[in-house]
Amino acid sequence: MSDPLAVAAAAESHADAIRPAEVALLASVFIVAACGLVYELAAGTLASYLLGDSILQFSTVIGTYLFAMGVGSWLSRFLERQLVAQFLRVELLVGLVGGLTPAALFALQSAPTPSFRFALYALVLVVGVLVGLEIPLVMRILRRYAGRSGHGGLKVLVSQVLTFDYLGALAVSIAFPLLLVPYLGLIRTGAFFGLMNAGVAIWALWLFRGELRGLARHAIACAATVAALCGALVYADHVTTWAEDHFYADHVIYSASSPYQRIVITASRAGVRLFLNGNLQFHSRDEYRYHEALVHPALSAAIAPRRVLVLGGGDGMAAREILKYPSVERVTLVELDPHMTRLFSTEPLLRGLNHDSLLSPRLTIVNADAFSWLEQHDEMFDAIVVDFPDPTNFSIGKLYTKTFYELVDRHLSASGYAVIQTTSPLIARKSFWTVVTTLEAAGLTTAPYHAHVPSFGEWGFIIASRRPFRMPTSLPPNLRFVDVAGLPALFQFPPDMSRLPTEVNRLSNQVLVQTFDEEWGKVQR
């Protein structure tokens, strides 16, 4: 009969021998989870940059990805032989497809929208299926090589795998917006994590080299995958520049991804243009029309304003117009993205456009969320200029709600005026009048008006206050577009832009975002 102590010692020795493989497999779970989430976040981010409505894009991308992972998990049951070889192939495929997805989507961004959408969701499905295969394969390999069996062993195995899986997801969810996108960019981030997947495959090749068939073929596949991903790392800027030059038509002179948005500046003989998440914000040849119309009717009516608040407007153009008033002692500019205010206060070309307004001693820059800032401060202002991007998604749409305008009202002096940029009353007629209805629901008196800006067409603005608007009788000198004689015409609306019955845009419904998407979507289609 066998000696029980010898059997126990042999079992303990066997457990010690396999422990390095077990640890390495669990470490691979951490890497696999991190890589999978990066590909998901990169696809959602690119979809929101290029298609707008970040909540819709992230929701559909995440839903498609999770569905595909479920399909992959189901398919894993059919992989019965050569589990290590299957795992190695899956890692190389997910590293190659997932790692190159941002580069591929950037290259396809100039394609028609239906083609881009098809490519987006096809890639998300493929990556999701491959990621869904990974964890079941790792668990089966772990159970085999860690020598776990029985109910208790399986329970411990599942808890360990899921723990490392969730830890990997947590690490990436924090690093993606704070470190990866701002410092590496989307293409390099994808390629870097693709290389991490390839690294797991190379590790599996080395650790299980004694039992793998066709070792040379696997080694060649690993080398080819690493080479492709290293190419994406090295040529990331070239891909981005080529894709954005095609998408924006003009030459891209600056592009960067901040934690909040994709910033692109183009230049041509016609002038300089700024795009945020693919949407035009200004063209230097006619931005003066927009900014003069935005600022001067309200500030001139306020009569010698001393304290002015600007919400948004990180390019400094609105501030440039405000600083033309000698009475203005202090301008507080609240802009969420520090990248914007830093860019427009340091680059000589952009400083020339805003006349160094962001460097004025009369101006204070606050990089904060406007909604939160208004809630946390109690300062009063003689004029408030609200210059946010259009409500293309719910995160921006909250800045067009009744709750937000009530906060604006709390900071507006009794004789002061607020002015809000408000999309096109011609193209997005219902959206424009929804903002008017919302301001009135907040208890403010409104004076809607519009101006023609060639880059945008007819564009709308709304003056809001606690008293009726009185047409100003004087304006700052040397304005290029707005004059006293022409002001009354801006407040006249022809029948095709006249008021419609609309709902109030509330935080609880955000009807404006849906309406805006429907109206502008018709134009884009």
C-alpha positions in Angstrom: 0.0 0.0 0.0 1.1 3.5 -0.6 2.3 5.7 2.2 -0.4 8.4 2.9 2.3 10.9 3.9 4.2 10.3 0.7 1.1 10.8 -1.4 0.3 14.0 0.4 3.8 15.3 -0.1 3.7 14.4 -3.8 0.4 16.3 -4.1 1.9 19.3 -2.4 5.0 19.2 -4.5 2.8 19.0 -7.7 0.8 22.0 -6.5 3.9 24.0 -6.0 5.2 23.0 -9.5 2.1 24.4 -11.2 1.8 27.6 -9.2 3.8 29.8 -11.6 1.6 28.8 -14.5 -1.5 29.5 -12.4 -0.2 32.9 -11.5 0.7 33.7 -15.1 -2.7 32.7 -16.3 -4.4 34.9 -13.7 -2.2 37.8 -14.7 -3.3 37.2 -18.3 -6.9 37.5 -17.2 -6.1 41.0 -15.9 -4.4 41.9 -19.2 -7.2 40.4 -21.3 -9.9 42.3 -19.4 -8.0 45.6 -19.7 -7.5 45.2 -23.4 -11.1 44.2 -24.1 -12.4 47.3 -22.3 -10.0 49.5 -24.1 -11.3 48.3 -27.5 -14.8 48.9 -26.3 -14.1 52.4 -25.0 -12.1 53.3 -28.1 -14.9 52.3 -30.4 -17.5 54.3 -28.4 -15.3 57.3 -28.2 -14.6 57.4 -32.0 -18.4 56.8 -32.6 -19.2 59.8 -30.4 -16.5 62.0 -32.1 -17.6 61.2 -35.6 -21.4 60.5 -35.3 -22.3 62.8 -32.4 -24.7 62.0 -29.5 -22.2 60.4 -27.1 -24.8 58.7 -25.0 -26.5 57.0 -28.0 -23.2 55.9 -29.5 -21.7 54.6 -26.3 -25.0 52.8 -25.4 -25.2 51.1 -28.8 -21.5 50.2 -29.0 -21.5 48.8 -25.4 -24.8 46.8 -26.1 -23.4 45.4 -29.3 -20.1 44.5 -27.6 -21.7 42.8 -24.7 -24.0 40.8 -27.0 -21.0 39.7 -29.1 -19.2 38.7 -25.9 -22.1 36.5 -25.0 -22.0 34.9 -28.5 -18.2 34.3 -28.0 -18.8 32.7 -24.6 -21.4 30.4 -26.1 -19.1 29.5 -29.0 -16.3 28.6 -26.7 -18.1 25.3 -25.8 -17.2 24.0 -29.3 -13.5 24.4 -28.7 -12.6 21.1 -27.1 -9.1 20.2 -28.3 -5.8 22.0 -28.2 -7.1 24.7 -25.8 -3.7 26.4 -25.4 -3.3 26.7 -29.2 -6.9 28.0 -29.5 -6.2 30.6 -26.8 -3.0 31.7 -28.5 -4.9 32.2 -31.8 -7.7 34.1 -30.1 -5.2 36.4 -28.4 -3.4 37.2 -31.7 -6.7 37.8 -33.5 -8.2 40.1 -30.7 -4.9 41.9 -30.5 -4.7 42.5 -34.2 -8.3 43.3 -34.9 -8.9 45.2 -31.6 -5.6 47.0 -31.7 -6.1 48.2 -35.3 -9.7 49.1 -34.9 -9.1 52.8 -34.0 -6.7 53.2 -37.0 -9.3 51.5 -39.3 -12.1 53.7 -38.1 -10.0 56.9 -38.4 -9.2 55.8 -42.0 -12.9 55.2 -42.7 -14.1 58.4 -41.2 -14.3 60.2 -44.5 -16.6 57.4 -45.9 -20.4 58.0 -46.1 -22.1 57.6 -42.7 -23.8 54.3 -43.5 -20.5 52.7 -44.5 -18.8 54.0 -41.4 -21.6 52.7 -39.2 -21.4 49.3 -40.8 -17.6 49.1 -40.3 -17.9 50.3 -36.7 -20.4 47.7 -35.6 -18.8 44.9 -37.7 -15.5 45.5 -35.9 -17.2 45.8 -32.5 -19.0 42.5 -33.2 -15.8 40.7 -34.2 -13.8 42.0 -31.3 -16.6 41.2 -28.9 -16.9 37.6 -30.0 -13.1 37.1 -29.7 -13.1 38.7 -26.2 -16.0 36.5 -25.3 -13.9 33.4 -26.2 -11.0 34.5 -24.0 -12.2 34.1 -20.4 -13.9 30.7 -20.9 -10.7 29.4 -22.5 -8.5 30.8 -19.7 -10.8 29.2 -17.1 -10.6 25.8 -18.7 -6.8 26.0 -19.1 -6.5 27.1 -15.5 -8.6 24.2 -14.3 -6.6 21.8 -16.2 -3.1 23.1 -15.4 -3.8 24.2 -11.8 -5.2 20.8 -11.0 -8.5 22.1 -9.6 -11.4 19.8 -9.5 -14.7 19.4 -7.7 -17.2 21.9 -6.6 -15.0 23.8 -4.1 -12.1 24.0 -6.7 -14.4 25.4 -9.4 -15.8 28.0 -7.0 -12.4 29.3 -6.1 -11.3 29.3 -9.7 -14.3 31.3 -10.9 -13.9 33.8 -8.0 -10.2 34.3 -8.9 -10.8 34.7 -12.6 -13.6 37.2 -12.2 -11.6 39.2 -9.6 -8.7 39.7 -12.0 -11.1 40.4 -14.8 -12.8 43.2 -12.9 -9.5 44.6 -11.6 -8.3 44.9 -15.2 -11.5 46.7 -16.2 -11.2 49.1 -13.3 -7.6 50.0 -14.1 -8.4 50.8 -17.7 -11.6 52.7 -17.0 -9.6 55.1 -14.9 -6.6 55.3 -17.1 -8.4 55.6 -20.5 -9.8 59.2 -20.1 -7.0 60.5 -17.8 -3.8 59.1 -19.3 -4.3 57.0 -22.4 -6.3 59.2 -24.7 -4.7 62.6 -23.7 -1.1 61.3 -23.9 -1.2 58.4 -26.4 -4.2 59.2 -28.6 -6.7 56.6 -29.7 -4.7 54.9 -32.4 -1.6 54.4 -30.2 -3.7 53.3 -27.3 -5.4 50.7 -29.4 -2.0 49.5 -30.8 -0.4 49.5 -27.4 -3.1 47.2 -25.9 -3.1 45.1 -29.0 0.6 44.5 -28.3 -0.4 43.5 -24.7 -2.7 40.9 -26.2 0.1 39.7 -28.4 2.4 39.6 -25.4 -0.1 37.2 -23.7 0.0 35.0 -26.8 3.8 35.0 -26.8 3.8 34.1 -23.1 1.5 31.2 -23.8 3.7 30.1 -26.7 6.7 30.0 -24.4 5.0 28.5 -21.3 3.3 25.7 -23.2 5.9 25.2 -25.9 6.3 21.6 -25.0 2.8 20.6 -26.0 2.0 23.0 -28.9 1.9 21.6 -32.4 3.3 23.7 -35.2 5.4 25.8 -32.9 7.1 27.6 -35.8 3.8 28.6 -37.4 2.6 30.1 -34.1 5.9 32.0 -33.7 5.6 33.4 -37.2 2.0 34.5 -36.5 3.1 36.2 -33.2 5.9 38.0 -35.0 3.6 39.2 -37.8 1.0 40.5 -35.4 3.6 42.4 -33.3 5.0 43.9 -36.5 1.6 45.1 -37.7 0.8 46.7 -34.3 4.3 48.3 -34.0 3.6 49.8 -37.4 0.4 51.3 -36.1 2.3 52.7 -33.1 5.0 54.3 -35.3 2.7 55.6 -38.0 -0.3 56.7 -35.8 0.2 60.4 -36.5 0.4 59.8 -40.2 -2.8 57.8 -40.2 -4.6 60.4 -38.2 -3.3 63.3 -40.3 -4.2 61.5 -43.6 -7.7 60.6 -42.4 -8.5 64.0 -41.0 -7.2 65.8 -44.0 -9.6 63.8 -46.1 -12.5 64.2 -43.6 -12.1 68.0 -43.1 -11.0 68.8 -46.7 -8.6 71.5 -45.5 -5.1 70.9 -44.2 -5.2 69.9 -40.5 -2.7 72.1 -38.6 -3.6 70.9 -35.1 -5.4 67.9 -33.7 -5.6 66.5 -30.2 -7.9 64.5 -28.0 -8.6 66.0 -24.6 -10.5 64.0 -21.9 -13.6 65.9 -23.1 -13.5 66.2 -26.9 -11.6 65.9 -30.2 -10.1 69.2 -31.1 -9.2 69.8 -34.8 -8.0 73.1 -36.4 -7.7 73.3 -40.2 -6.2 76.0 -42.4 -6.6 77.0 -46.1 -6.5 80.1 -48.2 -10.1 80.8 -47.0 -9.1 80.9 -43.4 -8.9 78.9 -40.2 -11.6 76.6 -38.9 -12.2 75.0 -35.5 -14.0 71.6 -35.1 -15.0 70.0 -31.9 -15.9 66.3 -32.2 -16.3 66.9 -36.0 -18.7 69.8 -35.6 -17.7 73.2 -37.0 -17.4 75.9 -34.3 -16.1 78.8 -36.3 -14.5 79.9 -39.5 -12.1 82.8 -39.2 -13.5 84.5 -42.4 -16.9 85.1 -40.8 -16.7 84.3 -37.1 -16.9 88.1 -36.4 -20.6 88.0 -37.6 -21.4 85.3 -35.1 -19.6 86.8 -32.1 -20.7 90.3 -32.7 -24.3 89.2 -33.0 -23.8 87.0 -29.8 -22.3 89.7 -27.6 -23.3 93.2 -28.6 -27.1 93.4 -28.5 -27.2 92.2 -24.9 -24.1 94.0 -23.6 -25.0 97.3 -25.2 -28.5 97.0 -23.7 -27.1 96.3 -20.3 -25.7 99.9 -20.2 -22.1 100.1 -18.8 -21.8 96.5 -17.6 -19.0 95.9 -15.1 -19.0 92.2 -14.4 -19.5 89.7 -17.2 -19.7 85.9 -17.1 -19.0 83.8 -20.1 -20.0 80.1 -20.0 -18.2 78.1 -22.7 -16.4 80.2 -25.3 -13.0 78.7 -24.6 -11.7 80.1 -27.9 -11.7 83.6 -26.5 -13.7 85.1 -29.3 -16.7 86.1 -27.2 -14.3 87.5 -24.6 -12.6 89.6 -27.4 -16.0 91.3 -28.1 -16.8 91.8 -24.4 -13.4 93.5 -23.7 -14.4 96.2 -26.2 -16.5 97.8 -23.5 -14.4 100.1 -21.3 -16.9 99.7 -18.4 -16.1 96.0 -18.1 -13.9 95.5 -15.0 -13.9 91.8 -14.8 -14.8 88.9 -17.1 -15.1 85.4 -15.6 -14.8 82.7 -18.3 -16.0 79.2 -17.3 -14.8 76.6 -19.8 -14.8 72.9 -19.0 -11.8 71.9 -21.1 -8.4 73.4 -20.0 -7.0 72.1 -23.3 -9.1 74.7 -25.2 -8.2 77.7 -23.1 -4.5 76.7 -23.0 -4.4 76.3 -26.8 -6.1 79.6 -27.5 -3.9 81.5 -25.1 -0.6 80.1 -26.3 -0.7 79.5 -30.0 0.3 82.7 -31.9 -2.2 82.1 -34.8 -5.1 81.6 -32.4 -4.1 84.4 -30.1 -4.2 86.6 -33.2 -7.8 85.6 -33.8 -9.0 86.4 -30.3 -6.7 89.4 -29.9 -5.1 87.9 -26.8 -8.4 88.2 -24.9 -7.6 85.1 -22.8 -4.4 86.9 -21.5 -6.2 90.1 -20.5 -5.7 91.1 -16.9 -9.5 91.8 -16.8 -10.3 88.1 -17.6 -10.2 85.1 -15.2 -10.3 81.6 -16.6 -12.0 78.9 -14.6 -11.8 75.4 -16.0 -14.9 73.7 -14.5 -18.3 72.3 -15.4 -20.6 75.3 -15.9 -23.6 73.6 -14.3 -21.6 72.7 -11.1 -19.8 76.1 -11.0 -23.2 78.0 -11.0 -24.4 75.7 -8.2 -21.4 76.3 -6.1 -21.0 80.1 -6.5 -23.2 83.1 -5.7 -21.6 85.9 -7.6 -23.9 88.3 -9.5 -23.2 89.5 -13.0 -24.4 92.4 -15.2 -24.3 90.3 -18.3 -24.0 86.5 -18.9 -22.9 85.1 -22.3 -23.8 81.5 -22.8 -21.7 80.1 -25.7 -22.0 76.3 -25.6 -21.8 73.8 -28.5 -25.1 72.7 -29.9 -27.1 70.1 -27.8 -25.9 67.1 -29.8 -25.9 64.8 -26.7 -27.3 64.7 -23.2 -24.1 65.9 -21.4 -24.4 69.2 -23.4 -28.2 69.1 -23.4 -28.3 69.5 -19.6 -26.9 73.0 -20.3 -30.1 73.9 -22.2 -32.6 72.8 -19.5 -35.0 74.7 -17.3 -32.9 73.8 -14.3 -29.7 75.3 -15.8 -31.5 78.5 -16.9 -32.8 78.9 -13.3 -29.2 78.7 -12.2 -28.3 81.4 -14.7 -31.1 83.6 -13.5 -29.8 83.3 -9.9 -26.5 84.9 -11.0 -28.0 87.7 -13.2 -28.4 91.1 -11.7 -31.9 92.7 -11.7 -31.1 94.9 -14.7 -28.8 92.5 -16.4 -29.1 90.5 -19.6 -28.1 86.9 -20.5 -27.7 85.8 -24.1 -27.7 82.2 -25.3 -26.5 80.9 -28.7 -29.3 78.7 -30.0 -28.8 76.7 -33.2 -30.5 77.6 -36.5 -34.1 78.8 -36.4 -34.4 77.8 -40.1 -32.9 74.3 -40.1 -33.7 73.4 -36.5 -36.8 75.6 -36.0 -38.4 73.4 -33.3 -35.1 73.2 -31.4 -34.7 76.9 -31.4 -38.1 77.6 -30.1 -37.8 74.8 -27.5 -35.0 76.8 -25.9 -37.2 80.0 -25.9 -40.0 78.0 -24.2 -37.5 76.6 -21.7 -36.1 80.0 -20.8 -39.6 81.4 -20.3 -40.5 78.4 -18.1 -37.6 79.4 -15.9 -39.3 82.8 -15.4 -37.2 84.9 -17.8 -38.4 87.3 -20.5 -37.0 86.4 -23.9 -36.0 88.4 -27.0 -35.1 85.9 -29.8 -33.2 87.1 -32.8 -31.1 85.7 -35.6 -28.2 86.6 -37.9 -26.8 85.2 -41.1 -23.3 83.6 -40.8 -22.2 82.2 -44.1 -20.5 79.2 -42.5 -23.6 78.2 -40.6 -26.5 79.9 -42.5 -29.2 81.6 -40.4 -28.2 81.3 -36.8 -30.2 82.0 -33.7 -29.7 83.7 -30.4 -31.9 84.6 -27.4 -31.6 87.4 -24.9 -33.1 86.6 -21.5 -33.7 88.9 -18.6 -36.0 89.8 -15.8 -37.2 92.9 -17.6 -38.3 93.5 -21.2 -35.4 93.9 -23.7 -34.8 97.5 -24.9 -33.0 98.0 -28.2 -29.6 99.7 -27.6 -29.0 103.1 -29.0 -25.2 102.8 -29.2 -22.6 100.2 -29.9 -18.8 100.0 -29.6 -17.0 101.6 -32.5 -15.5 99.8 -35.5 -17.8 96.7 -35.5 -17.8 94.9 -38.8 -21.4 93.5 -38.8 -23.7 94.8 -36.1 -24.9 98.4 -36.2 -27.6 100.3 -34.5 -29.6 100.8 -37.7 -29.6 97.1 -38.5 -30.4 95.8 -35.0 -34.2 95.8 -35.3 -34.1 93.6 -38.4 -32.3 90.8 -36.4 -35.4 90.5 -34.2 -37.8 90.0 -37.0 -38.7 86.4 -38.0 -40.2 85.5 -41.4 -42.9 82.8 -41.5 -40.5 79.9 -42.1 -38.7 80.7 -38.9 -41.6 81.9 -36.8 -42.5 80.5 -33.4 -43.8 76.9 -33.0 -45.5 75.4 -29.9 -42.8 73.4 -28.1 -42.1 71.5 -24.9 -39.9 72.6 -22.0 -36.5 70.9 -22.1 -36.1 69.4 -18.6 -33.3 67.4 -17.1 -35.8 64.5 -16.8 -36.7 64.4 -20.4 -34.0 66.2 -22.5 -36.5 66.5 -25.5 -34.2 69.1 -27.1 -31.5 66.5 -27.8 -33.9 64.3 -29.7 -35.5 67.2 -31.5 -32.1 68.6 -32.5 -30.9 65.2 -33.8 -34.0 64.7 -35.9 -33.9 68.2 -37.4 -30.2 68.2 -38.2 -30.2 64.6 -39.2 -32.6 65.4 -42.1 -30.0 67.9 -43.4 -27.1 65.4 -43.1 -29.1 62.7 -44.9 
